[in-house]
Amino acid sequence: MSEEKENIKQQEENLNTEDSGNETSSDSIKTEEDIKVNADKNTDSSEEKSSLKESKDTEVNEDSSTEDISTSDKTADSNEEVSVEASQDINNTNESARFILGKKIGMTSIYSEDGQQFPATVIEAGPCYVSQVKTDENDGYNAVQIGYVFDKKANKPKTNHFKKNDCEPMRFSREYRTEKNDEFKLGEKIDINIFSQAEFVSVTGTSKGKGFAGVMKRHGFGGGRASHGKNSVMRKPGSVGAGADPSRIWKGKKMPGRYGGDQVTVKNLEVIKIDIENNLLFIKGAVPGSNNNLVSITF
């Protein structure tokens, strides 16, 4: 009896082990299937993400290309507008206007195509506006007055003068004689378009002030002798005239005095280059005056 019971127990244990093995195998099969399903899902999700990224990249590229095209179109349109405005300004220039006011910027070097170097003065010329037209009937002569740089702190006399001519007050104003003042209108703009390259102009400005100077610096005297018993005469002017007759200094005698600060005109200066966008004139050679000084250009 005991042997039969033991056999029955062994059979039950075998059955239990078989059931547990089947369960573990089924669990392992399930886990393998789950892993496969998850891997498939991951691959699908990665493929979807990559496709989304590619679509986004294509959209970004398309947007950037469209933006580039739009910006290029805008720049082309702006260049066309600038060229059209420049052509219109050139067509609207007054041929009788042969004068302008400007500001001396400084000096630079301009190189030609052959490699030659030319010293050039940079002048910011204009824009100027006609502030008054004088006629022979009202004023006794024909002339045109132009203004340069708007003046926000103008006093009442200047404000009323420009207001009478329907113009805003300007800081600088100059008058030029003309033969045909009928071609000028109040408020008319005069800019750098009146000039052409390789044209010769005259520039008027105020020279630099040097203060009180002696005759050697002011008039180019040679000075006295430095040897043979001469003492303290190396930079003196020497004799200034006779004594008893005429008992005075002749008018116009070259003597020490204040040097510089005079109105000087330099003629026949060549226009090397013109910058219409920045209102700049490049004139060959030197121009009287210091930087940022007012100059008048005529031709």
C-alpha positions in Angstrom: 0.0 0.0 0.0 2.8 2.4 0.9 4.4 1.7 -2.5 1.2 2.5 -4.4 0.9 5.8 -2.5 4.4 6.8 -3.3 3.8 6.0 -7.0 0.7 8.1 -7.0 2.6 11.1 -5.4 5.4 10.8 -8.0 2.8 10.8 -10.8 1.2 13.9 -9.4 4.6 15.7 -9.0 5.4 14.8 -12.6 2.1 16.2 -13.7 2.8 19.4 -11.8 6.3 19.8 -13.2 4.9 19.2 -16.7 2.2 21.9 -16.1 4.8 24.3 -14.7 7.1 23.7 -17.7 4.2 24.2 -20.1 3.4 27.4 -18.3 7.0 28.7 -18.4 7.3 27.7 -22.1 4.0 29.5 -22.8 5.2 32.5 -20.8 8.5 32.6 -22.6 6.6 32.3 -25.9 4.4 35.2 -24.9 7.4 37.3 -23.8 9.1 36.6 -27.2 5.9 37.5 -29.0 5.6 40.7 -26.9 9.2 41.6 -27.6 8.6 41.1 -31.3 5.5 43.2 -31.2 7.3 46.0 -29.3 10.2 45.9 -31.7 7.8 46.2 -34.6 6.1 49.1 -32.9 9.4 50.8 -32.2 10.5 50.3 -35.8 7.2 51.7 -37.0 7.4 54.6 -34.6 11.0 55.4 -35.7 10.0 55.2 -39.3 7.1 57.5 -38.6 9.4 59.9 -36.8 12.0 59.8 -39.5 9.3 60.4 -42.1 7.9 63.3 -40.0 11.4 64.8 -39.7 12.0 64.5 -43.5 8.6 66.2 -44.1 9.5 68.9 -41.7 12.9 69.4 -43.2 11.4 69.6 -46.7 8.9 72.1 -45.4 11.7 74.2 -43.8 13.8 74.0 -47.0 10.8 75.0 -49.0 10.1 77.9 -46.6 13.7 79.0 -46.7 13.8 78.8 -50.5 10.6 80.8 -50.7 12.0 83.3 -48.2 15.3 83.6 -50.2 13.3 84.1 -53.4 11.1 86.7 -51.7 14.2 88.5 -50.3 15.9 88.4 -53.7 12.8 89.8 -55.3 12.6 92.5 -52.7 16.3 93.5 -53.2 15.8 93.5 -56.9 12.7 95.6 -56.5 14.5 98.0 -54.2 17.5 98.2 -56.6 15.0 98.9 -59.5 13.3 101.6 -57.4 16.7 103.2 -56.5 17.7 103.2 -60.2 14.3 104.6 -61.2 14.6 107.3 -58.6 18.1 108.1 -59.6 17.1 108.3 -63.3 14.1 110.5 -62.3 16.4 112.8 -60.3 18.8 113.1 -63.2 16.0 113.9 -65.6 14.6 116.5 -63.1 17.9 118.4 -62.7 17.9 122.1 -63.5 20.6 122.8 -66.1 20.8 126.4 -65.0 21.9 125.3 -61.5 25.7 125.5 -61.6 26.3 126.0 -57.9 25.9 124.1 -54.7 26.9 124.2 -51.0 28.6 121.4 -49.2 30.7 120.3 -46.3 34.3 119.2 -46.5 34.7 115.7 -45.0 38.4 115.1 -45.5 41.0 113.7 -47.9 41.6 110.3 -49.3 43.3 108.5 -52.2 41.6 107.4 -55.5 43.2 104.8 -57.7 42.7 104.7 -61.4 42.4 101.6 -63.5 46.1 101.9 -64.5 47.0 101.9 -60.8 47.8 105.7 -60.5 47.1 107.3 -57.2 45.4 110.7 -57.0 44.9 112.8 -53.8 41.2 113.6 -53.5 39.1 115.8 -51.2 35.7 114.3 -50.2 32.9 116.9 -50.0 29.3 116.1 -49.0 27.5 118.3 -51.5 23.8 119.2 -50.9 21.0 118.7 -51.0 20.3 122.4 -51.2 16.9 124.2 -51.6 16.1 127.4 -53.4 15.0 129.8 -50.6 14.7 133.1 -52.6 14.7 134.3 -56.2 15.7 137.8 -56.8 14.7 139.7 -59.9 15.9 142.8 -61.6 12.5 144.5 -61.1 12.3 144.0 -57.3 15.9 143.8 -56.2 17.9 145.5 -59.1 19.7 142.3 -60.1 19.0 138.7 -60.9 20.2 136.2 -58.3 19.2 132.9 -56.6 19.6 132.2 -52.9 20.0 128.6 -51.8 19.9 127.1 -48.3 21.8 124.1 -46.9 21.1 122.1 -43.7 17.8 122.6 -42.0 18.1 124.7 -38.9 15.8 123.7 -36.0 17.1 126.5 -33.7 16.6 129.4 -36.1 15.9 132.8 -34.6 12.9 134.9 -35.6 14.5 137.0 -38.4 15.8 133.9 -40.2 12.5 132.1 -39.6 10.4 135.0 -41.0 12.8 135.4 -44.0 12.3 131.7 -45.0 8.6 131.7 -44.0 8.0 134.6 -46.4 9.3 132.5 -49.2 7.4 129.4 -48.1 10.6 127.5 -47.1 11.8 126.0 -43.9 14.7 127.8 -42.2 18.1 126.7 -43.3 21.4 127.0 -41.3 23.5 128.2 -44.2 22.4 130.4 -47.2 24.4 131.8 -50.1 23.4 133.9 -53.1 24.6 133.4 -56.7 24.1 135.7 -59.6 22.2 134.2 -62.5 21.2 135.3 -66.0 18.0 133.1 -66.2 16.3 133.1 -62.8 13.0 132.2 -64.3 14.0 128.6 -64.4 14.3 128.4 -60.6 11.3 127.8 -58.3 11.0 128.3 -54.5 11.7 125.1 -52.6 13.4 123.5 -55.6 15.9 120.8 -54.7 19.5 121.1 -56.0 21.6 118.0 -55.5 24.7 116.3 -56.7 23.2 115.3 -60.0 24.1 118.6 -61.5 27.8 117.4 -61.7 29.4 115.0 -64.1 32.6 113.1 -63.9 35.8 114.7 -65.3 34.3 118.2 -64.9 36.3 121.1 -63.6 34.9 123.1 -60.7 35.9 126.0 -58.5 35.8 125.6 -54.7 35.5 128.5 -52.3 36.1 128.1 -48.5 37.6 129.7 -45.5 41.2 128.9 -45.0 42.6 127.6 -41.7 43.4 130.2 -39.2 47.1 130.3 -38.1 46.9 133.1 -35.5 49.4 135.9 -35.3 52.4 135.0 -37.5 55.7 136.7 -38.4 56.9 137.8 -41.8 58.7 134.6 -42.6 55.6 132.4 -42.1 53.1 134.9 -43.4 54.9 136.4 -46.4 57.9 134.0 -46.9 60.6 136.4 -45.9 64.2 135.0 -45.8 65.1 136.6 -42.5 68.4 138.3 -41.5 71.9 137.0 -41.4 73.0 134.6 -38.8 76.7 135.6 -38.8 79.1 138.5 -39.2 78.2 140.1 -36.0 74.4 140.1 -36.5 72.4 139.5 -33.3 68.7 138.5 -33.0 67.8 139.5 -36.6 67.3 136.0 -38.0 63.5 136.2 -38.2 63.0 139.9 -38.2 61.5 141.9 -41.1 64.3 144.5 -41.3 63.7 148.0 -42.5 60.1 149.1 -43.2 60.8 152.3 -45.1 62.4 155.8 -45.0 62.4 158.1 -42.0 61.7 161.8 -42.5 60.2 161.3 -46.0 57.4 160.1 -46.2 57.4 159.7 -42.4 54.9 156.9 -42.5 54.5 153.3 -43.5 53.3 152.7 -47.1 49.9 151.2 -47.4 50.0 147.4 -48.0 53.5 147.0 -46.5 54.1 143.3 -45.7 54.4 143.1 -41.9 53.6 140.6 -39.1 49.9 140.1 -38.4 47.0 137.7 -38.3 47.4 134.8 -40.8 44.8 132.6 -42.3 41.0 132.7 -41.8 40.5 134.3 -45.3 38.1 133.4 -48.1 40.1 131.4 -50.7 39.0 130.1 -54.1 40.8 127.3 -55.8 39.9 127.0 -59.5 40.0 124.2 -62.1 39.7 121.2 -59.7 38.7 118.0 -61.5 35.8 115.9 -60.3 37.2 112.3 -60.1 34.3 110.4 -58.6 30.6 110.9 -57.8 28.7 109.0 -55.1 25.0 109.8 -55.8 23.6 107.7 -52.9 25.7 109.4 -50.2 25.9 112.9 -51.9 29.7 112.7 -52.0 32.0 114.5 -54.5 35.6 113.4 -54.9 37.6 116.3 -56.1 41.3 116.0 -57.2 43.6 118.1 -55.0 43.3 120.1 -51.9 40.4 122.4 -50.9 40.7 125.4 -48.6 39.4 125.1 -45.0 39.4 122.5 -42.3 37.2 119.4 -42.1 33.4 119.9 -41.5 33.7 123.5 -42.9 31.2 125.0 -45.4 32.4 125.2 -49.0 30.8 126.6 -52.1 31.2 124.7 -55.4 30.6 126.4 -58.8 31.3 125.5 -62.4 
